[in-house]
Amino acid sequence: MSTGALSIDLDALAANWRALDAMTACETGAVVKANGYGLGAGRVARRLAKEGARRFFVAQAEEGAALRKALGATVEIFVFSGHMDGDTKLIDEARLVPMLNSIEQLARHFEALPDHPFGIQLDTGMNRLGMEWADWSEAAPIALERNPAWLMSHLACADEADHPMNGYQLDIFRQMTDGLGVPRSFSATGGLLLGSDYHFELTRPGIGLYGGHPYSEARPVVRLDLPVVQCRDLAPGEVVGYGNSWQAERPSRIATVSGGYADGLLRSLSGKAPLWHDEQACPAVGRVSMDLITVDITDLGEDPPYLTILGPHQGVDRLAECAGTIGYEILTSLGDRYLRLASGS
């Protein structure tokens, strides 16, 4: 088989959710947008629902409709993008809760689905989604008459615990919502780790569930093994890959593995990220191409059937460092060609 094997440990995912839930005295939801951070929203959400999660968050109504089919009627599904033009039928039929981001969305929702649940997303300084203070002052009397299910905002710098923006946004959020009698949600993984002042009635961890920073105690959830397609010997002076970017300085054994930037293994990893055979690191050499990566296995003394690029020695954040990016991008870029093998369901 020439397809990489992406192993997904659902027990580790569930353990991460339980550990994060135990850090709070409030309810803990789960963010499963981007197809469960690339791991399959249905399988991820079903496992978390089994653990006790009852509120799930997606980016788009289409994601929410698919999740509803996977989970059934017993959970609440929120849509961060709110009530977009053309979403009314999906929101209604899938019983989604749009987090309304503007006065325009508020008007659309009340006109199209006057009795349907909704929440309000507030902008506390990130300037991305949500009503700013002036809009909320105008919309609040109308919105509060309709009993919003939740008020929500999002932290811009929660990954940096001592960043002054965290306290600033918390203060703004309290000024915008204190005394309104509506349940609130403010924190994803980073905010949850900042402590109880940031928890309110519901936290909504995302990346921490999947083994990523800033939750440093997270159990790893994914492993990616890439099959070796071919091995060859090189004499000193021979070159490897596009642009002749690597040249052998000694007699070398090179393995070509199945996987490349078409599979989410970014070209910026070229020559930077090792692959592993059991306890031994093997340097990637030459450029990452669309479907293939070349690896120096000279010191192994054997031709392995596969090499591991995500696993116990190199998690998503370490691989992200090699690529000059973040663990979120590594996870959500993992391609459709991998054989996904879930355990612990």
KEVOLUM-76705 format. One record per residue (C-alpha): x, y, z; residue number from 1; chain. Coordinates in Angstrom, 1 decimal. Layout:
<sites>
x X; y Y; z Z; k NUM; c A
...
</sites>
This chain:
<sites>
x 0.0; y 0.0; z 0.0; k 1; c A
x 1.4; y 3.4; z -1.0; k 2; c A
x -1.0; y 5.4; z 1.2; k 3; c A
x 0.2; y 6.9; z 4.4; k 4; c A
x -1.6; y 5.7; z 7.6; k 5; c A
x -3.0; y 8.4; z 9.8; k 6; c A
x -3.8; y 6.8; z 13.2; k 7; c A
x -6.2; y 8.7; z 15.4; k 8; c A
x -6.3; y 7.8; z 19.2; k 9; c A
x -9.8; y 8.7; z 20.3; k 10; c A
x -9.1; y 7.6; z 23.8; k 11; c A
x -6.3; y 10.2; z 24.0; k 12; c A
x -8.7; y 12.8; z 22.6; k 13; c A
x -11.3; y 11.9; z 25.3; k 14; c A
x -8.6; y 12.0; z 28.0; k 15; c A
x -7.6; y 15.5; z 26.9; k 16; c A
x -11.3; y 16.6; z 27.1; k 17; c A
x -11.7; y 15.1; z 30.6; k 18; c A
x -8.5; y 16.8; z 31.8; k 19; c A
x -9.5; y 20.2; z 30.5; k 20; c A
x -13.0; y 19.8; z 31.9; k 21; c A
x -11.6; y 19.0; z 35.3; k 22; c A
x -9.8; y 22.3; z 35.3; k 23; c A
x -13.1; y 24.2; z 35.4; k 24; c A
x -16.2; y 24.4; z 37.5; k 25; c A
x -18.4; y 25.1; z 34.4; k 26; c A
x -19.5; y 23.2; z 31.4; k 27; c A
x -17.0; y 22.2; z 28.8; k 28; c A
x -17.9; y 22.0; z 25.1; k 29; c A
x -15.7; y 21.1; z 22.1; k 30; c A
x -14.7; y 22.8; z 18.9; k 31; c A
x -14.9; y 20.4; z 16.0; k 32; c A
x -14.7; y 22.8; z 13.0; k 33; c A
x -12.6; y 22.1; z 10.0; k 34; c A
x -13.7; y 18.5; z 10.0; k 35; c A
x -12.6; y 18.0; z 13.6; k 36; c A
x -9.3; y 19.7; z 12.9; k 37; c A
x -8.8; y 17.3; z 10.0; k 38; c A
x -9.4; y 14.1; z 12.0; k 39; c A
x -13.1; y 13.6; z 11.1; k 40; c A
x -15.7; y 15.7; z 12.9; k 41; c A
x -18.2; y 12.9; z 13.2; k 42; c A
x -15.9; y 10.4; z 14.8; k 43; c A
x -14.4; y 13.1; z 17.1; k 44; c A
x -17.7; y 14.5; z 18.2; k 45; c A
x -19.3; y 11.1; z 18.8; k 46; c A
x -16.4; y 10.1; z 21.1; k 47; c A
x -16.6; y 13.4; z 23.0; k 48; c A
x -20.4; y 13.1; z 23.3; k 49; c A
x -19.8; y 9.7; z 24.8; k 50; c A
x -17.6; y 11.5; z 27.4; k 51; c A
x -20.3; y 14.0; z 28.2; k 52; c A
x -19.8; y 16.9; z 25.9; k 53; c A
x -23.1; y 18.4; z 24.9; k 54; c A
x -22.2; y 21.6; z 23.1; k 55; c A
x -20.2; y 21.6; z 19.9; k 56; c A
x -18.8; y 24.5; z 17.8; k 57; c A
x -18.3; y 24.6; z 14.0; k 58; c A
x -17.3; y 27.4; z 11.7; k 59; c A
x -20.0; y 27.1; z 9.0; k 60; c A
x -23.6; y 26.0; z 8.7; k 61; c A
x -22.7; y 23.2; z 6.3; k 62; c A
x -20.3; y 21.8; z 8.9; k 63; c A
x -23.1; y 22.0; z 11.5; k 64; c A
x -25.6; y 20.1; z 9.2; k 65; c A
x -23.2; y 17.3; z 8.7; k 66; c A
x -22.4; y 17.1; z 12.4; k 67; c A
x -26.1; y 16.9; z 13.2; k 68; c A
x -26.4; y 13.8; z 11.0; k 69; c A
x -23.5; y 12.3; z 12.9; k 70; c A
x -24.7; y 13.1; z 16.4; k 71; c A
x -28.5; y 13.1; z 16.3; k 72; c A
x -30.8; y 15.4; z 18.2; k 73; c A
x -29.4; y 15.3; z 21.8; k 74; c A
x -26.6; y 18.0; z 21.5; k 75; c A
x -26.4; y 21.7; z 20.7; k 76; c A
x -24.4; y 22.8; z 17.7; k 77; c A
x -23.2; y 26.4; z 17.4; k 78; c A
x -22.1; y 28.1; z 14.2; k 79; c A
x -19.4; y 30.8; z 14.6; k 80; c A
x -20.1; y 32.5; z 11.3; k 81; c A
x -23.6; y 33.2; z 12.4; k 82; c A
x -26.6; y 33.4; z 10.1; k 83; c A
x -25.2; y 34.0; z 6.6; k 84; c A
x -27.3; y 34.8; z 3.6; k 85; c A
x -28.5; y 31.4; z 2.2; k 86; c A
x -28.1; y 29.5; z 5.5; k 87; c A
x -31.7; y 29.7; z 6.8; k 88; c A
x -32.8; y 26.3; z 5.6; k 89; c A
x -29.7; y 24.5; z 7.0; k 90; c A
x -30.0; y 26.4; z 10.3; k 91; c A
x -33.7; y 25.5; z 10.6; k 92; c A
x -33.6; y 21.9; z 9.5; k 93; c A
x -30.4; y 20.9; z 11.4; k 94; c A
x -31.5; y 22.9; z 14.5; k 95; c A
x -28.2; y 24.9; z 14.6; k 96; c A
x -27.6; y 27.8; z 16.9; k 97; c A
x -26.0; y 30.7; z 14.9; k 98; c A
x -23.7; y 33.1; z 16.8; k 99; c A
x -24.9; y 36.3; z 15.3; k 100; c A
x -22.1; y 38.7; z 14.5; k 101; c A
x -23.8; y 41.9; z 13.2; k 102; c A
x -27.0; y 43.9; z 13.2; k 103; c A
x -27.5; y 42.6; z 9.7; k 104; c A
x -27.3; y 39.0; z 10.8; k 105; c A
x -29.6; y 39.8; z 13.7; k 106; c A
x -32.2; y 41.2; z 11.4; k 107; c A
x -31.9; y 38.3; z 9.0; k 108; c A
x -32.3; y 35.8; z 11.7; k 109; c A
x -35.3; y 37.5; z 13.4; k 110; c A
x -37.0; y 37.9; z 10.0; k 111; c A
x -36.4; y 34.4; z 8.7; k 112; c A
x -36.5; y 32.3; z 11.9; k 113; c A
x -38.1; y 34.5; z 14.6; k 114; c A
x -38.6; y 31.6; z 17.1; k 115; c A
x -35.3; y 29.8; z 16.5; k 116; c A
x -32.5; y 29.8; z 19.1; k 117; c A
x -29.5; y 32.1; z 18.6; k 118; c A
x -26.5; y 33.5; z 20.3; k 119; c A
x -24.6; y 36.7; z 20.0; k 120; c A
x -20.9; y 37.0; z 19.3; k 121; c A
x -19.2; y 40.2; z 20.7; k 122; c A
x -15.9; y 41.8; z 19.5; k 123; c A
x -13.8; y 42.7; z 22.5; k 124; c A
x -10.8; y 43.8; z 20.6; k 125; c A
x -9.7; y 41.1; z 18.2; k 126; c A
x -11.5; y 42.9; z 15.3; k 127; c A
x -12.4; y 39.7; z 13.5; k 128; c A
x -16.0; y 38.5; z 14.3; k 129; c A
x -18.7; y 39.9; z 16.5; k 130; c A
x -20.6; y 43.1; z 17.3; k 131; c A
x -18.5; y 46.0; z 18.4; k 132; c A
x -19.6; y 48.0; z 21.4; k 133; c A
x -21.6; y 50.6; z 19.4; k 134; c A
x -23.5; y 47.9; z 17.5; k 135; c A
x -24.1; y 45.9; z 20.6; k 136; c A
x -25.5; y 49.0; z 22.4; k 137; c A
x -28.0; y 49.4; z 19.6; k 138; c A
x -28.8; y 45.7; z 19.2; k 139; c A
x -28.9; y 44.7; z 22.9; k 140; c A
x -32.4; y 45.8; z 23.7; k 141; c A
x -33.9; y 44.0; z 20.7; k 142; c A
x -31.7; y 40.9; z 21.1; k 143; c A
x -32.3; y 40.5; z 24.9; k 144; c A
x -36.0; y 40.6; z 24.4; k 145; c A
x -35.6; y 37.4; z 22.2; k 146; c A
x -33.6; y 35.6; z 24.9; k 147; c A
x -30.3; y 34.8; z 23.3; k 148; c A
x -29.0; y 31.4; z 24.3; k 149; c A
x -25.4; y 32.6; z 24.8; k 150; c A
x -23.1; y 35.6; z 24.7; k 151; c A
x -19.6; y 34.9; z 23.4; k 152; c A
x -16.3; y 36.5; z 22.6; k 153; c A
x -12.8; y 35.2; z 21.7; k 154; c A
x -9.4; y 36.0; z 23.0; k 155; c A
x -6.7; y 37.2; z 20.7; k 156; c A
x -3.5; y 36.4; z 22.7; k 157; c A
x -4.6; y 33.6; z 25.1; k 158; c A
x -1.6; y 31.4; z 24.1; k 159; c A
x 0.6; y 34.0; z 25.9; k 160; c A
x -0.5; y 33.8; z 29.5; k 161; c A
x 1.1; y 37.1; z 30.5; k 162; c A
x -0.1; y 39.2; z 27.5; k 163; c A
x -1.9; y 42.3; z 28.6; k 164; c A
x -4.5; y 41.9; z 25.9; k 165; c A
x -6.0; y 39.0; z 27.9; k 166; c A
x -7.0; y 41.2; z 30.9; k 167; c A
x -8.0; y 44.0; z 28.6; k 168; c A
x -10.5; y 41.8; z 26.7; k 169; c A
x -11.8; y 40.2; z 29.9; k 170; c A
x -12.6; y 43.7; z 31.2; k 171; c A
x -14.4; y 44.7; z 28.0; k 172; c A
x -16.3; y 41.4; z 27.9; k 173; c A
x -17.5; y 42.0; z 31.4; k 174; c A
x -18.5; y 45.5; z 30.7; k 175; c A
x -20.5; y 44.4; z 27.7; k 176; c A
x -22.2; y 41.4; z 29.4; k 177; c A
x -22.3; y 41.7; z 33.2; k 178; c A
x -25.8; y 41.8; z 34.7; k 179; c A
x -27.6; y 40.7; z 31.5; k 180; c A
x -28.6; y 37.3; z 32.9; k 181; c A
x -27.4; y 35.5; z 29.7; k 182; c A
x -24.9; y 32.5; z 29.9; k 183; c A
x -21.5; y 33.4; z 28.6; k 184; c A
x -18.6; y 31.7; z 26.9; k 185; c A
x -15.2; y 33.4; z 26.5; k 186; c A
x -12.4; y 30.8; z 26.4; k 187; c A
x -11.1; y 28.2; z 24.0; k 188; c A
x -8.1; y 26.2; z 25.1; k 189; c A
x -5.7; y 29.1; z 25.9; k 190; c A
x -8.3; y 31.0; z 27.8; k 191; c A
x -9.4; y 27.9; z 29.8; k 192; c A
x -5.7; y 27.6; z 30.9; k 193; c A
x -5.7; y 31.2; z 32.1; k 194; c A
x -7.9; y 30.4; z 35.1; k 195; c A
x -11.4; y 30.7; z 36.5; k 196; c A
x -11.8; y 34.4; z 35.8; k 197; c A
x -12.0; y 33.4; z 32.1; k 198; c A
x -14.3; y 30.4; z 32.3; k 199; c A
x -17.8; y 31.8; z 32.8; k 200; c A
x -20.5; y 29.3; z 32.1; k 201; c A
x -19.0; y 27.4; z 29.2; k 202; c A
x -15.5; y 26.8; z 27.8; k 203; c A
x -14.9; y 25.6; z 24.3; k 204; c A
x -11.5; y 23.9; z 23.9; k 205; c A
x -10.2; y 23.2; z 20.4; k 206; c A
x -6.5; y 22.5; z 19.7; k 207; c A
x -5.9; y 21.2; z 23.2; k 208; c A
x -8.3; y 18.3; z 22.5; k 209; c A
x -6.2; y 17.3; z 19.6; k 210; c A
x -2.8; y 17.3; z 21.3; k 211; c A
x -1.6; y 20.8; z 20.5; k 212; c A
x -0.2; y 23.8; z 22.3; k 213; c A
x -0.8; y 25.7; z 24.5; k 214; c A
x -2.0; y 22.7; z 26.5; k 215; c A
x 1.4; y 21.2; z 27.1; k 216; c A
x 0.1; y 18.3; z 29.1; k 217; c A
x -2.1; y 17.0; z 26.2; k 218; c A
x -1.8; y 13.4; z 25.2; k 219; c A
x -0.8; y 13.0; z 21.5; k 220; c A
x -3.8; y 12.1; z 19.3; k 221; c A
x -2.3; y 11.5; z 15.9; k 222; c A
x 0.4; y 9.4; z 14.3; k 223; c A
x 1.4; y 9.5; z 10.7; k 224; c A
x 3.4; y 6.7; z 9.1; k 225; c A
x 4.5; y 7.0; z 5.5; k 226; c A
x 5.3; y 3.9; z 3.5; k 227; c A
x 8.7; y 3.5; z 1.8; k 228; c A
x 8.2; y 3.3; z -2.0; k 229; c A
x 11.8; y 2.7; z -3.0; k 230; c A
x 15.4; y 2.7; z -1.6; k 231; c A
x 18.6; y 3.4; z -3.5; k 232; c A
x 22.3; y 3.8; z -2.9; k 233; c A
x 24.1; y 7.1; z -3.7; k 234; c A
x 27.8; y 7.6; z -4.2; k 235; c A
x 29.5; y 10.7; z -2.8; k 236; c A
x 28.7; y 13.7; z -4.9; k 237; c A
x 25.3; y 12.4; z -6.2; k 238; c A
x 22.3; y 14.7; z -5.7; k 239; c A
x 18.7; y 14.2; z -4.6; k 240; c A
x 15.4; y 15.8; z -5.7; k 241; c A
x 14.3; y 19.0; z -7.4; k 242; c A
x 17.0; y 21.6; z -7.8; k 243; c A
x 19.8; y 19.3; z -6.7; k 244; c A
x 19.3; y 20.8; z -3.3; k 245; c A
x 21.0; y 18.0; z -1.4; k 246; c A
x 24.3; y 16.3; z -2.3; k 247; c A
x 25.7; y 13.1; z -0.7; k 248; c A
x 29.0; y 13.6; z 1.2; k 249; c A
x 29.4; y 9.9; z 1.8; k 250; c A
x 28.1; y 6.6; z 0.5; k 251; c A
x 24.4; y 7.0; z 1.3; k 252; c A
x 21.1; y 5.0; z 1.3; k 253; c A
x 18.1; y 7.1; z 0.4; k 254; c A
x 14.4; y 6.0; z 1.0; k 255; c A
x 11.6; y 7.7; z -0.9; k 256; c A
x 8.4; y 7.8; z 1.1; k 257; c A
x 4.8; y 8.4; z -0.1; k 258; c A
x 3.7; y 11.8; z 1.1; k 259; c A
x 4.2; y 15.4; z 0.1; k 260; c A
x 2.7; y 18.8; z 0.0; k 261; c A
x -0.4; y 17.5; z -1.7; k 262; c A
x -0.9; y 15.6; z 1.6; k 263; c A
x -0.4; y 18.6; z 3.9; k 264; c A
x 3.4; y 18.0; z 4.5; k 265; c A
x 4.4; y 21.5; z 3.7; k 266; c A
x 7.2; y 22.3; z 1.3; k 267; c A
x 8.8; y 24.4; z 4.0; k 268; c A
x 9.6; y 21.2; z 5.8; k 269; c A
x 12.3; y 20.5; z 3.1; k 270; c A
x 15.6; y 19.5; z 4.8; k 271; c A
x 14.3; y 20.4; z 8.2; k 272; c A
x 12.0; y 17.7; z 9.7; k 273; c A
x 13.4; y 14.2; z 10.5; k 274; c A
x 11.4; y 11.1; z 10.1; k 275; c A
x 11.6; y 8.3; z 12.6; k 276; c A
x 12.2; y 4.5; z 12.6; k 277; c A
x 11.5; y 3.3; z 16.1; k 278; c A
x 13.9; y 5.4; z 18.3; k 279; c A
x 16.1; y 6.6; z 15.5; k 280; c A
x 15.7; y 9.9; z 13.6; k 281; c A
x 16.4; y 9.9; z 9.9; k 282; c A
x 16.9; y 13.3; z 8.2; k 283; c A
x 14.7; y 14.3; z 5.3; k 284; c A
x 16.9; y 15.4; z 2.4; k 285; c A
x 16.2; y 17.3; z -0.8; k 286; c A
x 12.9; y 19.1; z -1.4; k 287; c A
x 9.5; y 18.0; z -0.3; k 288; c A
x 7.6; y 17.4; z -3.6; k 289; c A
x 3.9; y 16.9; z -4.3; k 290; c A
x 3.8; y 13.2; z -3.5; k 291; c A
x 7.2; y 12.2; z -2.2; k 292; c A
x 9.8; y 12.9; z 0.5; k 293; c A
x 13.4; y 11.6; z 0.4; k 294; c A
x 15.0; y 10.5; z 3.6; k 295; c A
x 18.6; y 9.6; z 4.5; k 296; c A
x 18.4; y 6.1; z 6.1; k 297; c A
x 22.2; y 5.3; z 5.8; k 298; c A
x 22.6; y 4.9; z 9.5; k 299; c A
x 19.7; y 2.5; z 10.0; k 300; c A
x 21.5; y -0.4; z 8.4; k 301; c A
x 18.2; y -1.7; z 7.0; k 302; c A
x 15.3; y -0.7; z 4.7; k 303; c A
x 12.2; y 0.1; z 6.8; k 304; c A
x 8.7; y -0.6; z 5.5; k 305; c A
x 7.6; y 2.9; z 6.6; k 306; c A
x 8.9; y 6.0; z 8.4; k 307; c A
x 7.0; y 8.1; z 11.0; k 308; c A
x 6.7; y 11.8; z 10.6; k 309; c A
x 4.1; y 12.4; z 13.4; k 310; c A
x 4.4; y 10.2; z 16.4; k 311; c A
x 5.9; y 9.9; z 19.9; k 312; c A
x 9.1; y 11.7; z 19.0; k 313; c A
x 7.6; y 14.4; z 16.9; k 314; c A
x 4.2; y 15.8; z 17.6; k 315; c A
x 2.2; y 18.3; z 15.6; k 316; c A
x 3.8; y 21.3; z 17.3; k 317; c A
x 7.4; y 20.1; z 16.8; k 318; c A
x 6.6; y 19.4; z 13.1; k 319; c A
x 5.0; y 22.9; z 12.9; k 320; c A
x 8.2; y 24.4; z 14.3; k 321; c A
x 10.2; y 22.7; z 11.5; k 322; c A
x 7.8; y 24.2; z 8.9; k 323; c A
x 7.7; y 27.6; z 10.4; k 324; c A
x 4.0; y 27.4; z 11.2; k 325; c A
x 1.6; y 26.3; z 14.0; k 326; c A
x 0.2; y 22.9; z 15.0; k 327; c A
x -3.3; y 24.0; z 13.8; k 328; c A
x -2.1; y 24.3; z 10.2; k 329; c A
x -0.3; y 20.9; z 10.3; k 330; c A
x -3.4; y 19.2; z 11.6; k 331; c A
x -6.0; y 20.8; z 9.3; k 332; c A
x -3.7; y 20.3; z 6.3; k 333; c A
x -3.5; y 16.5; z 6.6; k 334; c A
x -4.7; y 15.3; z 3.3; k 335; c A
x -7.6; y 13.1; z 2.1; k 336; c A
x -5.3; y 10.4; z 0.7; k 337; c A
x -4.2; y 9.1; z 4.0; k 338; c A
x -5.8; y 5.9; z 5.3; k 339; c A
x -7.4; y 7.1; z 8.6; k 340; c A
x -7.4; y 4.5; z 11.3; k 341; c A
x -9.3; y 5.4; z 14.5; k 342; c A
x -8.9; y 3.5; z 17.7; k 343; c A
x -10.7; y 3.8; z 21.0; k 344; c A
x -14.1; y 4.6; z 19.5; k 345; c A
</sites>
